[in-house]
């Protein structure tokens, strides 16, 4: 009985890894073993950073909101407390976008929150 080498499947597997490694520098894009290590590591980073991205954006929104409410004599935590107390249903992403893109509307929100408290 002839020896089965699984040549087609292993070649396709190697081609898939080398295709994913295209654009890497040097041997990482040409040699299977180093390319495989780099691709596996990059997939782990991609998986991890899909979750980290959410944290980073929330931190950015909080920083922008805090910077935008400081001129009105508030800080971030007090502002969020007043929003919740007055039942304003705007999320941090929306508030940060308003603070950057449309400061006039944001200032009206802050002033209405200040007057209501």
LOMAR-506665 format. One record per residue: residue in one letter; y, z, x of N, C-alpha, C in turn. Coordinates in pm, 1 decimal. Layout:
<atoms>
<atom 'A',<Y,Z,X>,<Y,Z,X>,<Y,Z,X>>;
...
</atoms>
This chain:
<atoms>
<atom 'X',<-117.6,0.0,83.7>,<0.0,0.0,0.0>,<124.7,0.0,88.7>>;
<atom 'X',<224.2,-85.2,58.1>,<343.6,-93.3,142.4>,<429.8,31.5,129.4>>;
<atom 'X',<503.2,55.0,235.7>,<590.0,172.5,239.8>,<718.6,145.2,161.8>>;
<atom 'X',<754.8,234.1,71.0>,<878.6,219.8,-5.9>,<991.0,293.0,67.7>>;
<atom 'X',<1098.5,221.7,93.4>,<1207.5,279.8,171.6>,<1330.3,315.2,88.0>>;
<atom 'X',<1334.0,275.0,-37.9>,<1449.8,303.7,-123.2>,<1576.7,241.1,-65.9>>;
<atom 'X',<1562.3,122.0,-6.0>,<1672.9,60.6,67.0>,<1790.0,24.9,-23.6>>;
<atom 'X',<1761.9,-27.0,-142.0>,<1869.7,-72.1,-229.6>,<1955.4,47.0,-273.4>>;
<atom 'X',<1890.3,153.2,-318.5>,<1964.7,269.5,-367.5>,<2043.7,336.4,-256.6>>;
<atom 'X',<1984.2,350.9,-139.3>,<2056.6,418.4,-31.0>,<2172.6,333.1,18.4>>;
<atom 'X',<2155.9,200.4,19.5>,<2266.9,113.4,60.3>,<2381.2,123.5,-40.3>>;
<atom 'X',<2348.3,124.4,-169.1>,<2452.2,137.2,-271.2>,<2523.9,271.7,-261.5>>;
<atom 'X',<2446.8,376.7,-232.6>,<2507.7,508.9,-218.3>,<2604.0,510.2,-99.6>>;
<atom 'X',<2561.9,450.6,11.8>,<2650.0,446.2,130.1>,<2773.3,361.3,102.7>>;
<atom 'X',<2755.7,248.9,33.8>,<2869.8,162.8,3.1>,<2969.9,235.4,-86.1>>;
<atom 'X',<2918.4,315.1,-179.7>,<3006.4,389.4,-269.0>,<3089.8,491.0,-190.6>>;
<atom 'X',<3026.3,560.4,-97.3>,<3098.1,659.3,-15.9>,<3200.6,589.2,72.3>>;
<atom 'X',<3162.4,478.7,136.6>,<3255.8,407.8,224.2>,<3371.1,347.3,144.7>>;
<atom 'X',<3344.6,307.3,21.0>,<3453.0,256.1,-62.7>,<3551.7,367.1,-94.5>>;
<atom 'X',<3501.2,487.0,-124.6>,<3589.8,600.4,-150.9>,<3668.1,641.7,-26.9>>;
<atom 'X',<3613.2,614.1,90.9>,<3678.7,652.9,216.3>,<3770.5,544.2,270.1>>;
<atom 'X',<3784.8,434.5,199.3>,<3873.0,329.2,249.6>,<4015.5,381.0,251.2>>;
<atom 'X',<4085.8,353.9,359.1>,<4220.0,405.9,376.4>,<4224.3,528.7,464.3>>;
<atom 'X',<4109.9,590.5,490.4>,<4106.3,702.3,583.8>,<4122.9,647.2,724.8>>;
<atom 'X',<4161.2,734.6,817.1>,<4194.3,691.3,951.0>,<4071.7,693.4,1041.6>>;
<atom 'X',<4054.8,589.7,1120.1>,<3952.6,586.3,1224.3>,<3810.7,584.6,1170.2>>;
<atom 'X',<3724.8,666.2,1233.1>,<3582.5,666.5,1199.4>,<3557.7,716.7,1058.0>>;
<atom 'X',<3651.0,791.8,1003.8>,<3631.0,845.8,869.6>,<3622.0,736.9,763.8>>;
<atom 'X',<3671.1,618.1,794.7>,<3661.7,509.3,698.5>,<3549.7,410.7,732.5>>;
<atom 'X',<3483.5,428.8,848.1>,<3386.0,328.9,891.8>,<3244.4,383.0,906.4>>;
<atom 'X',<3230.3,507.9,950.7>,<3098.4,564.3,976.2>,<3057.3,651.6,858.4>>;
<atom 'X',<2933.2,632.5,813.4>,<2890.8,697.1,688.7>,<2897.0,848.2,696.6>>;
<atom 'X',<2848.9,906.3,804.5>,<2838.6,1052.2,808.0>,<2976.5,1118.2,803.6>>;
<atom 'X',<3068.0,1069.8,885.5>,<3203.0,1128.5,884.8>,<3276.6,1094.1,755.3>>;
<atom 'X',<3251.9,972.6,704.3>,<3314.0,934.1,577.0>,<3262.1,1022.3,464.2>>;
<atom 'X',<3132.7,1052.3,465.6>,<3073.7,1134.5,361.2>,<3133.5,1275.4,363.3>>;
<atom 'X',<3149.9,1331.4,483.6>,<3212.0,1463.6,495.2>,<3354.5,1462.3,440.0>>;
<atom 'X',<3429.3,1359.5,475.3>,<3568.8,1352.0,431.3>,<3579.4,1331.5,281.0>>;
<atom 'X',<3492.6,1246.9,226.7>,<3496.1,1221.2,83.1>,<3457.6,1346.5,5.3>>;
<atom 'X',<3355.3,1417.7,50.7>,<3314.2,1540.3,-17.8>,<3426.9,1644.0,-15.0>>;
<atom 'X',<3490.4,1657.5,99.8>,<3601.1,1753.3,111.7>,<3717.5,1711.8,22.2>>;
<atom 'X',<3747.5,1581.7,18.2>,<3859.0,1536.0,-63.7>,<3830.4,1555.8,-212.2>>;
<atom 'X',<3704.9,1540.5,-252.1>,<3669.5,1564.9,-392.1>,<3685.2,1713.0,-426.9>>;
<atom 'X',<3650.2,1800.7,-331.8>,<3670.4,1944.3,-355.1>,<3818.9,1978.3,-368.0>>;
<atom 'X',<3901.4,1918.8,-279.8>,<4044.8,1941.7,-287.3>,<4100.5,1890.8,-419.2>>;
<atom 'X',<4054.2,1773.7,-462.9>,<4103.9,1716.4,-587.7>,<4067.8,1806.4,-704.9>>;
<atom 'X',<3947.0,1858.9,-705.5>,<3902.6,1948.0,-813.2>,<3986.9,2075.5,-814.0>>;
<atom 'X',<4004.5,2134.0,-696.1>,<4082.0,2257.8,-685.9>,<4227.6,2235.0,-726.1>>;
<atom 'X',<4285.3,2125.2,-678.3>,<4428.0,2105.1,-697.1>,<4463.9,2057.4,-837.0>>;
<atom 'X',<4366.3,2010.2,-914.0>,<4395.2,1983.6,-1054.8>,<4428.6,2113.2,-1127.0>>;
<atom 'X',<4372.0,2222.7,-1082.7>,<4403.8,2352.1,-1140.9>,<4530.1,2412.0,-1078.9>>;
<atom 'X',<4547.6,2392.8,-948.3>,<4665.6,2446.0,-879.1>,<4793.3,2378.3,-930.5>>;
<atom 'X',<4782.1,2250.2,-966.8>,<4898.5,2175.8,-1014.6>,<4960.8,2243.7,-1136.6>>;
<atom 'X',<4877.7,2295.0,-1225.4>,<4927.3,2361.8,-1345.0>,<5006.6,2487.0,-1308.7>>;
<atom 'X',<4956.1,2562.7,-1209.7>,<5027.5,2682.4,-1164.4>,<5161.0,2646.1,-1100.1>>;
<atom 'X',<5158.4,2541.6,-1017.6>,<5279.2,2501.6,-945.2>,<5388.6,2455.7,-1041.9>>;
<atom 'X',<5349.8,2379.3,-1143.7>,<5450.4,2333.2,-1238.6>,<5508.6,2449.4,-1318.7>>;
<atom 'X',<5423.9,2544.8,-1357.2>,<5475.7,2661.1,-1430.2>,<5575.3,2738.4,-1343.2>>;
<atom 'X',<5543.5,2756.1,-1213.9>,<5636.2,2823.0,-1122.3>,<5768.5,2746.8,-1113.3>>;
<atom 'X',<5761.9,2614.0,-1108.1>,<5882.1,2532.1,-1100.1>,<5967.2,2546.6,-1225.7>>;
<atom 'X',<5902.4,2543.3,-1342.0>,<5976.4,2559.3,-1467.4>,<6044.7,2695.6,-1474.0>>;
<atom 'X',<5973.9,2800.3,-1434.1>,<6031.3,2935.0,-1436.8>,<6151.2,2944.5,-1343.0>>;
<atom 'X',<6139.8,2885.6,-1224.9>,<6250.3,2887.4,-1128.8>,<6372.3,2814.4,-1184.2>>;
<atom 'X',<6349.8,2700.4,-1248.2>,<6461.4,2623.1,-1303.4>,<6529.1,2697.1,-1418.7>>;
<atom 'X',<6449.0,2758.4,-1504.2>,<6506.2,2833.2,-1616.6>,<6586.8,2951.7,-1564.4>>;
<atom 'X',<6531.7,3021.3,-1466.6>,<6600.9,3136.9,-1408.4>,<6734.4,3094.6,-1348.4>>;
<atom 'X',<6735.4,2982.9,-1274.4>,<6859.9,2934.9,-1213.2>,<6961.0,2893.0,-1320.2>>;
<atom 'X',<6911.3,2840.6,-1431.7>,<7001.7,2791.8,-1536.3>,<7062.6,2904.6,-1618.7>>;
<atom 'X',<6991.5,3018.3,-1634.2>,<7045.9,3126.4,-1718.0>,<7128.7,3226.8,-1637.9>>;
<atom 'X',<7122.4,3223.9,-1506.7>,<7200.0,3318.0,-1424.4>,<7350.7,3311.5,-1450.6>>;
<atom 'X',<7410.4,3191.7,-1465.0>,<7555.0,3189.1,-1491.6>,<7595.3,3255.1,-1623.7>>;
<atom 'X',<7502.4,3273.7,-1714.2>,<7531.9,3336.5,-1843.4>,<7506.7,3487.0,-1841.7>>;
<atom 'X',<7482.0,3543.8,-1724.2>,<7462.5,3687.0,-1711.8>,<7324.3,3734.1,-1752.7>>;
<atom 'X',<7228.1,3643.6,-1753.9>,<7090.1,3677.6,-1788.2>,<7000.0,3649.5,-1670.0>>;
<atom 'X',<6882.4,3706.0,-1675.7>,<6779.1,3662.8,-1583.1>,<6663.3,3606.0,-1663.9>>;
<atom 'X',<6564.5,3554.9,-1597.5>,<6455.2,3484.3,-1664.3>,<6381.4,3573.8,-1763.3>>;
<atom 'X',<6344.0,3693.3,-1719.2>,<6261.8,3778.2,-1805.9>,<6339.3,3821.0,-1930.3>>;
<atom 'X',<6466.2,3852.9,-1914.4>,<6549.5,3891.0,-2029.7>,<6564.5,3773.3,-2126.4>>;
<atom 'X',<6583.1,3653.9,-2070.8>,<6599.0,3533.6,-2153.0>,<6473.2,3505.4,-2234.4>>;
<atom 'X',<6357.8,3513.0,-2171.6>,<6231.4,3489.6,-2241.8>,<6209.6,3597.8,-2348.0>>;
<atom 'X',<6246.0,3721.3,-2315.2>,<6235.2,3830.1,-2412.7>,<6321.7,3801.7,-2535.9>>;
<atom 'X',<6443.3,3755.8,-2513.3>,<6532.5,3725.1,-2625.4>,<6481.3,3606.6,-2706.7>>;
<atom 'X',<6423.9,3508.2,-2638.8>,<6365.5,3394.5,-2711.1>,<6253.2,3441.3,-2803.3>>;
<atom 'X',<6164.3,3524.1,-2750.2>,<6053.1,3573.2,-2831.0>,<6102.4,3661.9,-2945.5>>;
<atom 'X',<6203.1,3742.9,-2917.2>,<6257.0,3833.3,-3017.7>,<6319.8,3755.3,-3133.8>>;
<atom 'X',<6384.4,3643.5,-3101.1>,<6448.8,3560.5,-3203.5>,<6358.6,3449.2,-3255.2>>;
<atom 'X',<6233.1,3451.1,-3214.7>,<6131.3,3357.5,-3261.2>,<6168.4,3211.5,-3237.2>>;
<atom 'X',<6219.7,3184.0,-3118.0>,<6247.6,3047.2,-3077.3>,<6121.2,2991.8,-3014.0>>;
<atom 'X',<6070.5,2881.2,-3067.5>,<5941.7,2826.2,-3024.9>,<5960.5,2710.8,-2927.1>>;
<atom 'X',<6024.6,2737.3,-2815.6>,<6037.9,2636.8,-2709.7>,<5958.3,2683.9,-2589.2>>;
<atom 'X',<5877.5,2594.1,-2534.0>,<5798.1,2632.9,-2417.9>,<5879.1,2615.8,-2289.4>>;
<atom 'X',<5823.1,2663.5,-2181.0>,<5894.6,2663.7,-2053.3>,<5921.4,2522.9,-2002.1>>;
<atom 'X',<5828.2,2432.6,-2026.4>,<5846.3,2294.5,-1981.7>,<5967.7,2233.0,-2050.1>>;
<atom 'X',<5977.3,2251.9,-2179.6>,<6088.3,2197.4,-2256.8>,<6220.5,2261.0,-2215.5>>;
<atom 'X',<6220.0,2392.5,-2198.4>,<6342.4,2462.2,-2158.3>,<6390.5,2416.8,-2020.7>>;
<atom 'X',<6296.9,2402.3,-1926.5>,<6334.3,2358.9,-1792.1>,<6388.9,2216.6,-1794.9>>;
<atom 'X',<6328.7,2131.9,-1877.0>,<6376.0,1994.0,-1887.8>,<6516.9,1990.7,-1948.5>>;
<atom 'X',<6540.0,2072.8,-2049.1>,<6674.9,2080.4,-2107.0>,<6775.9,2132.1,-2005.2>>;
<atom 'X',<6736.3,2230.8,-1928.3>,<6827.3,2288.8,-1829.0>,<6869.8,2185.4,-1725.1>>;
<atom 'X',<6778.0,2095.4,-1689.8>,<6808.3,1995.3,-1587.4>,<6875.6,1872.6,-1648.4>>;
<atom 'X',<6819.0,1820.9,-1758.1>,<6863.7,1693.1,-1812.0>,<6982.5,1705.9,-1906.3>>;
<atom 'X',<6989.4,1813.6,-1983.5>,<7094.8,1828.3,-2083.3>,<7149.7,1971.1,-2083.1>>;
<atom 'X',<7235.2,2004.4,-1987.7>,<7284.7,2142.1,-1976.0>,<7366.7,2189.2,-2096.2>>;
<atom 'X',<7430.4,2095.1,-2167.4>,<7511.2,2135.1,-2283.4>,<7423.9,2193.7,-2393.6>>;
<atom 'X',<7312.8,2128.6,-2422.0>,<7220.8,2179.2,-2524.7>,<7161.7,2311.4,-2479.8>>;
<atom 'X',<7126.7,2320.2,-2351.9>,<7070.7,2445.0,-2299.9>,<7170.9,2558.8,-2312.7>>;
<atom 'X',<7298.3,2530.7,-2282.9>,<7400.0,2636.2,-2294.6>,<7416.5,2682.1,-2439.2>>;
<atom 'X',<7403.4,2589.4,-2535.1>,<7411.9,2628.8,-2676.5>,<7294.2,2717.7,-2715.1>>;
<atom 'X',<7176.8,2688.0,-2659.9>,<7059.5,2772.8,-2687.0>,<7082.4,2913.2,-2632.2>>;
<atom 'X',<7132.2,2920.2,-2508.2>,<7155.2,3051.3,-2445.1>,<7260.9,3129.9,-2522.0>>;
<atom 'X',<7369.3,3063.3,-2561.9>,<7475.0,3133.4,-2633.8>,<7428.2,3181.4,-2771.3>>;
<atom 'X',<7349.3,3100.4,-2840.0>,<7299.0,3143.5,-2970.6>,<7203.2,3261.9,-2957.5>>;
<atom 'X',<7125.0,3261.4,-2850.1>,<7033.1,3373.7,-2825.4>,<7113.9,3500.6,-2793.7>>;
<atom 'X',<7220.0,3485.4,-2713.2>,<7303.2,3601.2,-2677.2>,<7373.6,3660.2,-2798.9>>;
<atom 'X',<7422.8,3573.7,-2888.4>,<7493.0,3621.6,-3007.4>,<7399.4,3689.0,-3105.5>>;
<atom 'X',<7276.6,3639.0,-3113.5>,<7179.7,3695.2,-3208.4>,<7131.5,3832.5,-3167.5>>;
<atom 'X',<7138.0,3862.5,-3036.8>,<7083.8,3992.6,-2991.7>,<7186.3,4104.1,-3001.7>>;
</atoms>
